[in-house]
Amino acid sequence: MNEAQQGKLGASFDRLDKQGAVVACTLADQQQKLTDHFLELFKNQQSTVVVSQSWSEIHKVNEQVRLGLKTQKLIGEVETTVTALERQDLTDAQKRDKRFYQPESVLVFNRPTAGFKSGSAGKLCGITDRHLLIEADHRIRPVLFKELDKITVCQPKELSLSSGDRLQLKANAQSQDGRRLANGELVTVKEIHQDGRIALNDGRVLPKNYRQFVRGYAVTSYAAQGKTVDYVLFSDSAVKAATNEQQWYVTISRGRKGVKVFTADKIQLRQNITHSGHRPLALDMAGNSTAHKLAKIWGRDVAYVLNVQQAQRKFTERRDEAIRRMKRSGNRKPRSQPNPSNQPIRSCKRFQNHKSCGGELKFRSNNPTKKVKA
């Protein structure tokens, strides 16, 4: 882990490989080998989490691990089927487009708006040129497009649960007794009540209207941040070669006692780690306090904020490169077109116009040096 932290990524991989922690598999048996190792650790009462690279793979691993637990009677035999709400990661622009909705789509309010309480769930009735018309709590109300960041679009999915099942919560809320439920938290089911409430091992109870959760045996590297367990099992995807230096460091640093890497191609995985370049993932998310502040203000996750920041950096880099090319060719920089409304640049308004982040509100005008303190 120290080698990875110091940027010696190849050395960290080689050390794990020599220790037998990198398990060579075929595509056909990779998930089975991972599941067998998970079950062995579970029997020995070792806390374990699987880290995968894509949501499609996470769903497959979750179902296979649970099937193994069920077959070996390591979780309760009695099952209760509940309807969970699986989040769809839609942009605000996509939320304004009816093509991104299914007849069964459920809209959940993650913050109070338009008279609806946080946690209320409803259906889309229609879309105007300014609003979504949403039916929830036995009434229909318009929700302005500017408030769409307060709404999460979900798809219902039937989920069989037993005592001992692990879930990953996907929305902030409060338990039945007022304690905090945190997005990304891993919890264990103790009992499912007849009225739909779900009792957890730690004493909290999920309200009957709280259904934003997925199975929690496998998670993304981002979700693994801040979670420390006895063992981490990393499932390398041959379909999505997405492992980079940040993911690698987070993955191998989460296990107190050890880590196992399951891959169908050791050489490719090592290359992905050592030649990944810099992407806005684990380490950026852990250390970027501004991103965390903005995520809280916007009501979005940190990954969304980092993507905005990265887009702004790339825009600046492209602009500066264009200016350098023009200077080399002897052309003058074209004058910026005046902005008659003197309005803030829309794409940067929320990012730059917040005092807690020390930003400056920049205006398009004839005077490129003009700045107004936020």
C-alpha positions, 0 to 999 in steps of 0.5 A: 500500500505504501508503494501505491501511495508513493506512486510506485504502482507497478511495484505495488502490483508486483508485490501483491502478485508475488504474495499470491494475492493476484489470482489468475482466472478465465472469464468463465470462472472468475466470478465463481472463484471470487464467490468461493473465496467470499463464502470462505471468508464469510464462514470465518466471520471476516468482514469482506467487500467486493470491489468491481468496476461497472454497475453491470458487473456489480449486479452480477457479482451481488446475485452470485454471492447471494446465491452462494450464501443462500445455498450454504444457508449462511443467511436466513431461509425465509425470504420476503420480496420488496420493491426497491427503487434503483436510481437512474443517473439522469442529467437535468436535461434528460429529466426534461425529456420524456424519452428517458422515462418508462411507464413504471418510473418513480420520481423521488424527492431527495429534498423538499420542493413544490410542497412535497416533502423529502422522501416523497415518491410519485409519478410523472404526469406530463412535461411542459416547456417549464415544468414537470407535472408530478403526482405524489401524495395524492396531488399533482403539482408542477416542478420547475426545471430549475428544481430538477436536481432535487428529484431522483428518477428511479426504476422499481425492481423486485428484491428478495431479502432474508435476515443477514442480507447486506444492502447498500443505501442509495439515498440520505434519509432518517431511520424510524427513530430519527437516526441518520441513513447515509447514501453509500452506507452498507447495512445488514438486514435483521428482519423485514416487518409485515408493514414493509419496515426493515430492521437492521442489525445495528438497531435502526429501522428503514421506514416502509417508504425508504426503498432506495437501496441495492444489494451490498456485497459488491460496490464500486471503488468510489463507494469503497472509500471510507469503508474499512473491512477485513478483506477486499476482493477486487474483480477486474473487468476484461470488458471495461478496462477502467482500473486506474491509479486512484481506483487501485490505491483505494481498493488495496488500502481498504482491507485491514488483513488483506486483498485478493485481485481476480483477473483474467489478464494480469498483464493488461491489468498492470498496464491499466494501473501504471499507464492510466493517467489522472482521472477524477476518481478516488484520491481526488474525491477523498482530498477535494474539500471544495468538491465536497462542499459543492456536492452538499450545496448542489445536492449531487454526488462528489463524482458529478462535481469533479466531472464539472471541474474536470470539464472546466479544466479541459476547456481552459486547457483547450482555450490556452492551447488555441491562444498559443497556436494563434500567437505562434502563427502571428494572428491576434487573439479574436476579441470576445463578443460582448454579452449584452445581458452582462450575465454570469457564464451559465456553465460556471455560475454555481461553481464560481458564485459561492463564497464558501469555495472562495470563487469569483463570479466572472462576467463576459464583457468587453473588458476581459479583466473585469471581475466581481467578487462573489 
